[in-house]
Amino acid sequence: MSSRTLDGKSAIVTGGASGIGGAITKLFVARGARVVVVDLQEEAGEALARELGDAVVFQRGDVSDRNVADTAVASAVERFGSLDVLVNNASVSRQKPFEEQTDDDWNLAMDTGLYATRNFMLAALPELKKTGNACVINFGSGAGLNGQPNQASYAATKEAIRGLSRVAANEWAEFNIRVNVVCPMALTAGVVQWAQARPEQYAQSAAAVPLGRFGDPDRDVAPIVAFLASDDARYMTGQTVMADGGAVKLR
Ligand SMILES: NC(=O)c1ccc[n+]([C@@H]2O[C@H](COP(=O)([O-])OP(=O)(O)OC[C@H]3O[C@@H](n4cnc5c(N)ncnc54)[C@H](O)[C@@H]3O)[C@@H](O)[C@H]2O)c1
């Protein structure tokens, strides 16, 4: 079986400079795709672009800014000739009890989560339609599915993304644009920070993973995203796929 399952595909990966997004960028390129990486971290983004060469264009930008979505789509088309895959991975939030979360906390979660996902999907739609075989991969979270304490704004934005994804899967099926959601669980820098801030919650979450560990972004999560982006997943749309070692079992 060829490992170049993404040969010829052009992708945008938001938050693609580090963490799970960085792992996705690297694996997409290894499997033959070319990627526009949109991220706030200039140094990490430039380093990745140097490492991966012509297959990567780095665009520094904040996903909450609608213009950034338009520019990313324009760069994918200009540099790679089309846009086949959109991965809405970037998202940030602050963790506090619901009653302590301010408007600013809610705006951060919604702007970088739900609204960024919506804006990138809308900006990408005309190009995705043109390919006749495209897909969107959005990011949810077990925190939303489980109602994780201290995650009110984050859980709300992530569950809204799942709802939006199901609607778009139905509406965009006629253009053969598949829309799926991945809920990962992986030991990234952000999770390490959370684990240090809330060791009890972390220990509880790790103990609840049937496969006994938090995932590795490169080996456990990125391959699931690459599968969804490939034609091997051509008959899957509107799904939430748990990349979490079996922690949540959807029915
Ligand atoms: N890591 C996990 O276990 C876990 C669990 C559930 C869901 N998720 C979801 O998976 C996705 C990736 O998670 P992660 O742990 O790799 O996150 P992370 O915080 O480690 O990395 C996110 C990347 O996005 C970039 N970024 C942050 N804000 C941005 C902005 N406003 N504009 C552009 N880029 C921005 C960061 O610079 C970073 O490169 C997120 O949607 C997250 O909610 C992760």
The ligand as a Gaussian input file, in Angstrom:
#p B3LYP/6-31G(d) Opt

LIG

0 1
 N       -4.228000      18.034000      23.254000
 C       -5.339000      17.400000      23.623000
 O       -5.327000      16.414000      24.370000
 C       -6.657000      17.878000      23.122000
 C       -7.831000      17.354000      23.687000
 C       -9.045000      17.715000      23.157000
 C       -9.091000      18.591000      22.102000
 N       -7.950000      19.116000      21.597000
 C       -8.052000      20.031000      20.475000
 O       -7.078000      19.704000      19.484000
 C       -6.604000      20.902000      18.855000
 C       -5.097000      21.028000      18.969000
 O       -4.745000      20.941000      20.309000
 P       -3.240000      21.102000      20.831000
 O       -3.218000      20.460000      22.172000
 O       -2.279000      20.681000      19.787000
 O       -3.175000      22.675000      21.030000
 P       -1.858000      23.570000      21.312000
 O       -2.342000      24.646000      22.195000
 O       -0.709000      22.730000      21.728000
 O       -1.512000      24.104000      19.852000
 C       -2.358000      24.894000      19.124000
 C       -1.604000      25.565000      17.986000
 O       -2.455000      26.617000      17.564000
 C       -1.758000      27.838000      17.564000
 N       -2.694000      28.906000      17.897000
 C       -3.233000      29.173000      19.102000
 N       -4.059000      30.226000      19.002000
 C       -4.049000      30.625000      17.716000
 C       -4.690000      31.664000      17.017000
 N       -5.533000      32.503000      17.623000
 N       -4.428000      31.792000      15.697000
 C       -3.571000      30.955000      15.069000
 N       -2.933000      29.952000      15.699000
 C       -3.169000      29.788000      17.009000
 C       -0.667000      27.686000      18.589000
 O        0.393000      28.585000      18.346000
 C       -0.282000      26.224000      18.402000
 O        0.693000      26.082000      17.373000
 C       -7.371000      22.046000      19.522000
 O       -8.539000      22.311000      18.797000
 C       -7.733000      21.465000      20.868000
 O       -8.836000      22.095000      21.449000
 C       -6.728000      18.793000      22.090000

